[in-house]
Every structure is written in C-alpha cells, then in structure tokens.
Amino acid sequence: MNGKARAGILVLAGFLTLSPMVSARAADYTDLDESHWAYEQMTRAVDLGILQGIGGNQLAPSLTMTWGQFLAMTTRYAAAAMAGILRTEDGLSVTPETLSGGITREDAAVLLYRALPENIQAQYAGILSANLTFTDSGETDAIHQVAVYALSDLGISTGKPDGSFGRLDPIQRCDGTVLLMRTLDAAEETATVPEVPEEPEEP
C-alpha cells in the first residue's frame, strides 16, 4: 500500500470516535456481547486502538455514529481534507458546525471509498447508475453512486433486505466500525499483490 493510501486510512481510522474516549480492552466493555453481529470486527478495532468506548465501560455499538465521531474533532477536519478523504468536489454535507449530526450510509461510503488506495478508486471511476443494483441508487449523485458501487463490489458494504442501500439511514457505531475494518482489509489485500518486476533495459 502506498504511503498516501495508508495515511488516508489511518486518518480515517482515527476519526471513528470523538472525545471523551476511554481506552480499554474489548473484554472490558459490558455492552458488547459475543452474540452481537459486529462483535468480531468491533473487538478487532478496539484491540488495534482504532475504536474506543464512550465511558462507563460502554462501547455503545447501537449508538448513532455522528459526523463528529467519524471525523473525530473539528481540529482534525483539515487533516481529513489534506489526506484526500474530504474533497470539495464530492459535495458532502458536513461542516465544522454539523459534526454532531448523524452520518448517513451514503456519505460514509464516500469517505471509505476515498480512503481506498488510488488504484482501487481508479477501477470504479465513472461507474454509471445503470450498473447499480440497489433500488435507491438513482436517487443520488454520481460520486455517491460510484462509492456505493465500489464498496458493494468489494464486499465492504451490503444493501438492506428490502433491496435498497438505505442511503439516507444513519449508521450506528457497530456499522461504521465494521465498514472501516473491511475497508482496511480491502486496502491491505491490494498491498499483498506482488508487483511484477520491470524488465531491465538493455545497454
């Protein structure tokens, strides 16, 4: 994985939670049962230091994840833009004043898509809505369509049982954590593909 892609993912990883954050081992959290559908990924995220609790031995997996939790603190807003995750041309509905509002599934998809290595993003550039299978795909703009399609195609994100992506639904902390961990896995998989050495030039 190239340095820029790694930096983007690490910046995004640091944005998952908002102060006050309490470091603990996954086993210390009383509200994340082993039967929870996101237990494995949330535990992994805790162990890696990516996800932290909200205090009181609570990880709050079902709490709505806000823009602020996904981008962390307003002071990191500029860092996200510099890392290439937030781009003016994407037209995402976040400002320093709206960081406490919930982040939607489709906006989270754009952030995760931007955190992927550039070679993966390039594979999906220009995907048209006709290629999308979710019933609400045509209700959004091109960048959201591309991001949703890429994450779906890579197995990072799936749709709702009703056939929609649930594009305007707020994501919960468990959703956001699982999506991020799957994005990290997808990025790491591209880093493990051996590069074909270039043929040496003849003298």
TORKOL-4160 file (C-alpha; in steps of 0.2 Angstrom, whole numbers, padded with zeros to 4 digits, m for minus):
203
<pt num="1" X="0000" Y="0000" Z="0000"/>
<pt num="2" X="0007" Y="0017" Z="m0005"/>
<pt num="3" X="0011" Y="0030" Z="0009"/>
<pt num="4" X="m0004" Y="0041" Z="0004"/>
<pt num="5" X="m0017" Y="0027" Z="0004"/>
<pt num="6" X="m0010" Y="0022" Z="0021"/>
<pt num="7" X="m0010" Y="0039" Z="0028"/>
<pt num="8" X="m0028" Y="0042" Z="0022"/>
<pt num="9" X="m0034" Y="0026" Z="0030"/>
<pt num="10" X="m0025" Y="0029" Z="0046"/>
<pt num="11" X="m0033" Y="0047" Z="0047"/>
<pt num="12" X="m0050" Y="0039" Z="0044"/>
<pt num="13" X="m0047" Y="0026" Z="0057"/>
<pt num="14" X="m0043" Y="0040" Z="0070"/>
<pt num="15" X="m0059" Y="0048" Z="0066"/>
<pt num="16" X="m0071" Y="0034" Z="0071"/>
<pt num="17" X="m0073" Y="0041" Z="0089"/>
<pt num="18" X="m0075" Y="0058" Z="0097"/>
<pt num="19" X="m0068" Y="0063" Z="0114"/>
<pt num="20" X="m0071" Y="0059" Z="0128"/>
<pt num="21" X="m0063" Y="0042" Z="0123"/>
<pt num="22" X="m0058" Y="0029" Z="0136"/>
<pt num="23" X="m0045" Y="0016" Z="0131"/>
<pt num="24" X="m0049" Y="m0002" Z="0137"/>
<pt num="25" X="m0048" Y="m0020" Z="0131"/>
<pt num="26" X="m0063" Y="m0027" Z="0121"/>
<pt num="27" X="m0067" Y="m0038" Z="0136"/>
<pt num="28" X="m0069" Y="m0023" Z="0147"/>
<pt num="29" X="m0085" Y="m0017" Z="0138"/>
<pt num="30" X="m0101" Y="m0023" Z="0146"/>
<pt num="31" X="m0112" Y="m0019" Z="0132"/>
<pt num="32" X="m0104" Y="m0029" Z="0118"/>
<pt num="33" X="m0110" Y="m0047" Z="0119"/>
<pt num="34" X="m0101" Y="m0060" Z="0109"/>
<pt num="35" X="m0118" Y="m0064" Z="0101"/>
<pt num="36" X="m0118" Y="m0046" Z="0093"/>
<pt num="37" X="m0116" Y="m0047" Z="0074"/>
<pt num="38" X="m0102" Y="m0035" Z="0074"/>
<pt num="39" X="m0093" Y="m0042" Z="0089"/>
<pt num="40" X="m0078" Y="m0049" Z="0080"/>
<pt num="41" X="m0074" Y="m0033" Z="0070"/>
<pt num="42" X="m0078" Y="m0021" Z="0084"/>
<pt num="43" X="m0066" Y="m0031" Z="0096"/>
<pt num="44" X="m0053" Y="m0031" Z="0082"/>
<pt num="45" X="m0055" Y="m0012" Z="0081"/>
<pt num="46" X="m0053" Y="m0010" Z="0100"/>
<pt num="47" X="m0038" Y="m0021" Z="0100"/>
<pt num="48" X="m0030" Y="m0011" Z="0086"/>
<pt num="49" X="m0034" Y="0005" Z="0095"/>
<pt num="50" X="m0045" Y="0012" Z="0082"/>
<pt num="51" X="m0061" Y="0011" Z="0092"/>
<pt num="52" X="m0063" Y="0017" Z="0109"/>
<pt num="53" X="m0078" Y="0017" Z="0122"/>
<pt num="54" X="m0088" Y="0032" Z="0127"/>
<pt num="55" X="m0085" Y="0030" Z="0146"/>
<pt num="56" X="m0093" Y="0019" Z="0159"/>
<pt num="57" X="m0087" Y="0003" Z="0151"/>
<pt num="58" X="m0098" Y="0006" Z="0137"/>
<pt num="59" X="m0094" Y="0004" Z="0118"/>
<pt num="60" X="m0112" Y="0009" Z="0113"/>
<pt num="61" X="m0112" Y="m0002" Z="0097"/>
<pt num="62" X="m0130" Y="0004" Z="0093"/>
<pt num="63" X="m0127" Y="0022" Z="0096"/>
<pt num="64" X="m0129" Y="0033" Z="0080"/>
<pt num="65" X="m0112" Y="0037" Z="0073"/>
<pt num="66" X="m0111" Y="0056" Z="0071"/>
<pt num="67" X="m0101" Y="0065" Z="0058"/>
<pt num="68" X="m0090" Y="0071" Z="0073"/>
<pt num="69" X="m0087" Y="0053" Z="0078"/>
<pt num="70" X="m0082" Y="0048" Z="0060"/>
<pt num="71" X="m0071" Y="0063" Z="0058"/>
<pt num="72" X="m0067" Y="0065" Z="0076"/>
<pt num="73" X="m0064" Y="0083" Z="0081"/>
<pt num="74" X="m0066" Y="0099" Z="0072"/>
<pt num="75" X="m0047" Y="0101" Z="0073"/>
<pt num="76" X="m0045" Y="0086" Z="0063"/>
<pt num="77" X="m0056" Y="0092" Z="0049"/>
<pt num="78" X="m0042" Y="0100" Z="0040"/>
<pt num="79" X="m0031" Y="0084" Z="0042"/>
<pt num="80" X="m0045" Y="0074" Z="0033"/>
<pt num="81" X="m0046" Y="0086" Z="0019"/>
<pt num="82" X="m0027" Y="0085" Z="0017"/>
<pt num="83" X="m0027" Y="0066" Z="0017"/>
<pt num="84" X="m0039" Y="0067" Z="0002"/>
<pt num="85" X="m0054" Y="0059" Z="0012"/>
<pt num="86" X="m0064" Y="0075" Z="0011"/>
<pt num="87" X="m0064" Y="0083" Z="m0006"/>
<pt num="88" X="m0074" Y="0099" Z="m0010"/>
<pt num="89" X="m0080" Y="0092" Z="m0027"/>
<pt num="90" X="m0088" Y="0077" Z="m0018"/>
<pt num="91" X="m0101" Y="0090" Z="m0010"/>
<pt num="92" X="m0103" Y="0080" Z="0006"/>
<pt num="93" X="m0115" Y="0088" Z="0019"/>
<pt num="94" X="m0103" Y="0091" Z="0033"/>
<pt num="95" X="m0096" Y="0107" Z="0040"/>
<pt num="96" X="m0087" Y="0111" Z="0057"/>
<pt num="97" X="m0104" Y="0116" Z="0063"/>
<pt num="98" X="m0113" Y="0099" Z="0058"/>
<pt num="99" X="m0100" Y="0087" Z="0065"/>
<pt num="100" X="m0113" Y="0082" Z="0079"/>
<pt num="101" X="m0126" Y="0077" Z="0066"/>
<pt num="102" X="m0128" Y="0058" Z="0061"/>
<pt num="103" X="m0118" Y="0052" Z="0046"/>
<pt num="104" X="m0128" Y="0043" Z="0033"/>
<pt num="105" X="m0123" Y="0027" Z="0025"/>
<pt num="106" X="m0120" Y="0035" Z="0008"/>
<pt num="107" X="m0109" Y="0049" Z="0015"/>
<pt num="108" X="m0099" Y="0036" Z="0025"/>
<pt num="109" X="m0097" Y="0026" Z="0009"/>
<pt num="110" X="m0089" Y="0041" Z="0000"/>
<pt num="111" X="m0077" Y="0043" Z="0015"/>
<pt num="112" X="m0072" Y="0025" Z="0014"/>
<pt num="113" X="m0071" Y="0025" Z="m0004"/>
<pt num="114" X="m0059" Y="0040" Z="m0003"/>
<pt num="115" X="m0048" Y="0030" Z="0010"/>
<pt num="116" X="m0045" Y="0016" Z="m0003"/>
<pt num="117" X="m0029" Y="0016" Z="m0012"/>
<pt num="118" X="m0030" Y="0026" Z="m0028"/>
<pt num="119" X="m0028" Y="0011" Z="m0040"/>
<pt num="120" X="m0044" Y="0004" Z="m0032"/>
<pt num="121" X="m0053" Y="0020" Z="m0034"/>
<pt num="122" X="m0047" Y="0021" Z="m0052"/>
<pt num="123" X="m0056" Y="0005" Z="m0056"/>
<pt num="124" X="m0073" Y="0012" Z="m0051"/>
<pt num="125" X="m0071" Y="0030" Z="m0058"/>
<pt num="126" X="m0086" Y="0034" Z="m0070"/>
<pt num="127" X="m0097" Y="0020" Z="m0065"/>
<pt num="128" X="m0115" Y="0024" Z="m0070"/>
<pt num="129" X="m0131" Y="0022" Z="m0060"/>
<pt num="130" X="m0137" Y="0009" Z="m0073"/>
<pt num="131" X="m0123" Y="m0003" Z="m0066"/>
<pt num="132" X="m0130" Y="m0002" Z="m0048"/>
<pt num="133" X="m0142" Y="m0014" Z="m0041"/>
<pt num="134" X="m0149" Y="m0005" Z="m0026"/>
<pt num="135" X="m0167" Y="0002" Z="m0028"/>
<pt num="136" X="m0162" Y="0019" Z="m0022"/>
<pt num="137" X="m0146" Y="0020" Z="m0032"/>
<pt num="138" X="m0154" Y="0033" Z="m0045"/>
<pt num="139" X="m0159" Y="0045" Z="m0031"/>
<pt num="140" X="m0141" Y="0051" Z="m0028"/>
<pt num="141" X="m0127" Y="0060" Z="m0037"/>
<pt num="142" X="m0113" Y="0052" Z="m0046"/>
<pt num="143" X="m0099" Y="0052" Z="m0033"/>
<pt num="144" X="m0111" Y="0043" Z="m0020"/>
<pt num="145" X="m0116" Y="0030" Z="m0034"/>
<pt num="146" X="m0098" Y="0026" Z="m0038"/>
<pt num="147" X="m0093" Y="0025" Z="m0019"/>
<pt num="148" X="m0108" Y="0014" Z="m0015"/>
<pt num="149" X="m0105" Y="0003" Z="m0030"/>
<pt num="150" X="m0086" Y="0001" Z="m0026"/>
<pt num="151" X="m0090" Y="m0004" Z="m0008"/>
<pt num="152" X="m0103" Y="m0016" Z="m0013"/>
<pt num="153" X="m0092" Y="m0024" Z="m0027"/>
<pt num="154" X="m0078" Y="m0026" Z="m0015"/>
<pt num="155" X="m0089" Y="m0034" Z="m0002"/>
<pt num="156" X="m0086" Y="m0020" Z="0011"/>
<pt num="157" X="m0105" Y="m0014" Z="0012"/>
<pt num="158" X="m0121" Y="m0023" Z="0008"/>
<pt num="159" X="m0138" Y="m0017" Z="0005"/>
<pt num="160" X="m0154" Y="m0018" Z="0015"/>
<pt num="161" X="m0166" Y="m0033" Z="0015"/>
<pt num="162" X="m0178" Y="m0023" Z="0005"/>
<pt num="163" X="m0166" Y="m0021" Z="m0009"/>
<pt num="164" X="m0161" Y="m0003" Z="m0006"/>
<pt num="165" X="m0144" Y="0003" Z="0001"/>
<pt num="166" X="m0153" Y="0013" Z="0014"/>
<pt num="167" X="m0143" Y="0028" Z="0008"/>
<pt num="168" X="m0150" Y="0041" Z="0020"/>
<pt num="169" X="m0151" Y="0030" Z="0035"/>
<pt num="170" X="m0139" Y="0035" Z="0049"/>
<pt num="171" X="m0125" Y="0022" Z="0053"/>
<pt num="172" X="m0123" Y="0015" Z="0070"/>
<pt num="173" X="m0106" Y="0014" Z="0079"/>
<pt num="174" X="m0106" Y="m0005" Z="0075"/>
<pt num="175" X="m0109" Y="m0002" Z="0057"/>
<pt num="176" X="m0096" Y="0011" Z="0055"/>
<pt num="177" X="m0083" Y="0001" Z="0064"/>
<pt num="178" X="m0086" Y="m0015" Z="0053"/>
<pt num="179" X="m0086" Y="m0004" Z="0037"/>
<pt num="180" X="m0069" Y="0003" Z="0042"/>
<pt num="181" X="m0062" Y="m0014" Z="0046"/>
<pt num="182" X="m0067" Y="m0021" Z="0029"/>
<pt num="183" X="m0060" Y="m0006" Z="0020"/>
<pt num="184" X="m0043" Y="m0009" Z="0029"/>
<pt num="185" X="m0044" Y="m0027" Z="0024"/>
<pt num="186" X="m0048" Y="m0022" Z="0006"/>
<pt num="187" X="m0033" Y="m0010" Z="0006"/>
<pt num="188" X="m0022" Y="m0022" Z="0013"/>
<pt num="189" X="m0026" Y="m0036" Z="0001"/>
<pt num="190" X="m0021" Y="m0024" Z="m0014"/>
<pt num="191" X="m0004" Y="m0021" Z="m0004"/>
<pt num="192" X="m0001" Y="m0040" Z="m0004"/>
<pt num="193" X="m0002" Y="m0042" Z="m0023"/>
<pt num="194" X="0016" Y="m0045" Z="m0029"/>
<pt num="195" X="0022" Y="m0032" Z="m0041"/>
<pt num="196" X="0029" Y="m0038" Z="m0057"/>
<pt num="197" X="0047" Y="m0033" Z="m0059"/>
<pt num="198" X="0051" Y="m0022" Z="m0074"/>
<pt num="199" X="0062" Y="m0029" Z="m0087"/>
<pt num="200" X="0080" Y="m0021" Z="m0086"/>
<pt num="201" X="0084" Y="m0010" Z="m0101"/>
<pt num="202" X="0097" Y="m0017" Z="m0112"/>
<pt num="203" X="0113" Y="m0007" Z="m0113"/>
